[in-house]
Amino acid sequence: MFIGFDLDGTLLDSRPRHIEVLRHVWPQVDQVLSDQWVHRFWECKLNTGSTKAFLKMEGVTDASRIAADWVRHIEDLDMLELDTLYPFAVEILTDLSPLNELYLVTARGNPGAVKALVERWGLMEFFHGLHVVAPGAGAGKRKAKALPTVKLDVVVGDTESDAEWAANCGARYIPVSWGFRSEKYWSQSNYRFVRDPSKLVSAIENK
């Protein structure tokens, strides 16, 4: 099979980066918002909310400026160092790569940085290619266009953008619930999702 993998939230845990970037651009966040702001921040993110939406929901008057600063700094090199592979990522790729062709496609604004990190983590031994597209609206369509000569059978991702990617290339979509969308979100969207990483390989192989 030809399998496309998303990176952030699917193979990579970038949650600490999202939190620390907000602290970086708005140092007063821990004082201004209550102790549970990180939990509320993730509740917002898991249900399609943006950093700007979260700040507005919290009543932050300077939400637009802070959110714009957050976007500008989310791919700073020192912040990218906070990202870590999920502990199960290499095992999944090791199981799949011998009998399948795997492709890594991610939406990032700093292609050089993500390529360097992917190589440092040793992921390229599993993939036939790494493709980086511009983030933001329409990223799913751009992901589909990134592999014009490859007919993907399966796309594995963690957001509706990856669902758009799968739909645009005629692939079966397998969402995972450990990334940037909650189990509740996937259930309400009528998707069959994978909540247990140990079940992902069998979900891919069982058509």
Secondary structure, 3 states (H helix, E strand, C coil): CEEEECCECCCEECHHHHHHHHHHHCCCHHHHCCCCHHHHHHHHHHCCCCHHHHHHHCCCCCHHHHHHHHHHHCCCHHHHCCCEECCCHHHHHHHHCCCCEEEEEEECCCHHHHHHHHHHCCHHHCCCEEEEECCCCCHHHHHHHCCCCCCCCEEEECCHHHHHHHHHHCCEEEEECCCCCCHHHHHHCCCCCECCHHHHHHHHHCC
